Amino acid sequence: MSSLRPTHPKEVQEAVRSHPRLLPRGGGSKPALSTPRERQVALELIGLSGVLEYNPGEYVVVARAGTPLSELEALLKAHGQYLPFDPPFARQGATLGGTVAAGLSGPMRNRYGGVRDFILGVEFVDGLGNLVRGGGKVVKNAAGFDLPKLMVGSLGRLGVLTELAFKVFPYPKATATLEVAFPNLGEALEALYRLAASPIELYALDLVPPSRLVLRLGGLPEALSPRLERLERFLNQQGERLQGEAEEAYWEGVNDLGRLGEGYLVKVALTPRRIPTLEARLGAAPRRYMSAGHLLYLAWNEPLEALDEALRAEGLPGLVLRGVVANPRIGLNLEGPFGLKVTAALDPQGRFERYAAPN
Amino acid sequence: MTPALRELEALFPRGLLRQPGELVAYESDALTAFRARPLAVVLPESHEEVAAAVRWCQKHRIPYVARGSGTSLSGGSLPVEGGLVIGLNRMNKLLRLDPKERIAVVQPGFINLQVSLAAAPYSLYYAPDPSSQPVSTIGGNLAFNSGGAHCLKYGMTSNHVLGARVVLPDGETALLGSESLEGIGPDWLGLFVGSEGLLGIATEVTLRLLPRPEAYHTVLAAYDTLEKAGEAVAAVVASGLLPGAMEIMDSLAIEAAEAAVGAGYPREARALLIVELEGETPQVEAEARHLERVIRDSGAYEVRVAQSEAERMKIWKGRKAAFSAVGRLSPDYIVQDGVVPRSKLGQALAEIERLSERYGLRVANVFHAGDGNLHPLILYNGRVAGELERAEELAGEILKLCVALGGSITGEHGVGMEKRAYMPVMFTPADLEAMRRIRRAIDPLELANRGKMFPGSEAKPLSHGPHPLEKAGVIARE
């Protein structure tokens, strides 16, 4: 299997024009999405790396798509800022482009939003080899079609990402985490709903089955203790507190989704309403619900067809991130003519993998 | 009556407007300077009727525009001359409010502010707050990805729309998005929101509701130069605070707001800065102490902190009224909407002042300082020959300036008819060509809101005076 390693957008354009079937690939942290299939040439984008513009006062950063998350996050951290959508696999080599193409956010998306809420601008090479820009490099912009958002979750199907602009925010000056155990799932979910509808601002609101909530607060250090106490009063129970380095280390561990467990690693988009019946179908699969029950990551050791069926039964879409699969999109796929037409507009010759909806 | 119109009449026995007197109200939107006479207006009451209207247009190759309350400042809902207007004001129902899941499902003609009012009993609200929110509709907000004063922290309309049922230009139905904050596969909904009616018409919209903040802390600071106010914004940002809103008004805007609503602003100030913190009470109280220090060090000569909700509303009243208030200073004005990187605000304002002198036209500045969104108001008198043209030219210069400084030709009003000529300033031919390919793939005949967003597609409609609603102060240009 051959591969190409462009170091400039022009070389990406040439690669697209001269190869009938391509699969863009970043750091390879999501192998189900980045392993070339038959007749596909891998387009390695880690050579297309580096931060292009960063003025902390703007809350905007612009970087090449192959830039590793770890590199960008280190730069932001040095200026007290971060990517608020909290992309996973930062220490496993994930790149900005791969994160956008896979459409992945992490636990801290709960506070301010996911990758779609922070992407501002995009440059990509479409299926004709044209270099196209959409969006901008300012935090507010309504000019033209929102191509940056379109690229979130596009899995390399609409073009090869070459440059990305994001909104960034100040990182909280202090954080603390509260783990609270409940007698059963029902009570944990009830607390989750109450928290999500309350003015309590949680950086993370995770549900760890069967019935534990992990809550992260952030803000000014002087307000943190009273806020933790308020949080416990709100829940009517004490929790286990994590602070300082141990707390940072805990969330770094969560960021490496691979640690959930062996087997397939799958993302599911859902609402908390689905959790009770879904829980009954997932057995012992290690899993974690994030962002108040809107995002599930799970490890799956049974045949993938079983999970696909379970998700269909619940009317939920899933995406395989790790494991050998013909099509990483499982579960419900309602994609209709709108998506097919937009795809055909950007990649009329079918150079990119489309992951067509099965059946 | 032509056979095509008879067909339309059969489709809309109770919802077809044809008489010149009935059509006048639809000839223009809040972009005051233009009007165009549509062939007819239909007022569908269901998804199926919207689809029927779109199919009729498709069959007879009639261009059309969907329209809500017509508050677009970029001419987004301006009719195509001889085209059909699909008025969505009868589709104005709240279909579902689910406080537990924190979503509202509404028809496109539902009014923005009504969403928050409906959610208020559950201590929830709908975050996007364009100044037109007492009248503008969710359908129009969605089509133009409306903004407001809280975009730095909370994003724009697109960040608060979870799903939509839409009628595509071929009359078919598509479901985009879901009720989840997350998705799998390309973000088709993300593309649809802000597509200015070119990719279809939303007939049901699922909105995300947020818990109302527990506490607000609103500060009004007066400065003797605009520059100092701009520097104060930079200092707030540098301190690591993330206010919900930061707004600046210059002396001309202050004068207008005072004349209109008597907000009690310091009249002699050269610039006013409004900063609002919001969130959990202990956090806001701690942040307020940091903010106090930052503002004190910024050279403000007078600082007021709202001590009650009434005082807070008073501070905001002047700001929200500033646009229509400028009508008291000048018979006509153009509202411009551009974005610059926040660090270039000072440079942009100085340049706008020079342009103002060069063109001999007064410019008032009101802007969302937190996100670099400028709203220069260009004052002119339409009865003086050539003054409108000069004002438009000045407005164009400001847009080019915004792009040259690394910003955008629109922060929240959209491109519409008004700014389509400036799209090539911001985007390359390849960028525009890709967008146009998407448009044609969805609408090969380019009937949906023809003449908007893309440069050079249709002749400019005729000019006329301010919108009656605007003159009455019902809608504001922001």
Interface residues (C-beta under 8 A of the other chain):
Chain A: N55 P56 G57 E58 Y59 V60 G80 G103 S105 R109 Y112 G113 G114 R116 D117 D126 N130 L131 V132 R133 G134 G136 K137 V138 V139 K140 N141 A142 A143 G144 F145 D146 L147 P148 K149 L150 M151 V152 G153 S154 L155 R157 L158 F169 P170 K173 Y193 A196 A197 S198 P199 I200 E201 G219 L220 E222 A223 P226 R227 R230 K267 V268 A269 L270 T271 P272 R273 S291 H294 L295 P317 G318 L319 R329 G331 N333 L334 E335 G336 P337 F338 G339 K341 V342 T343 A344 A345 L346 Y355
Chain B: P99 K100 E101 R102 Y122 S123 L124 F144 N145 G147 C151 L152 K153 G155 M156 S158 N159 L168 E172 A174 L175 L176 S178 E179 S180 L181 E182 G183 I184 G185 P186 D187 W188 G190 L191 F192 V193 G194 S195 L199 G200 P211 R212 P213 E214 A234 V237 A238 G240 L241 L242 G279 E280 P282 Q283 E285 A286 E287 H290 V339 V340 P341 R342 S343 H368 D371 G372 N373 G406 G407 S408 I409 T410 G411 E412 H413 G414 V415 K419 M423 M426 F427 T428 A430 D431 L432 E433 A434 M435 R437 I438 R439 R440 A441 I442 M453
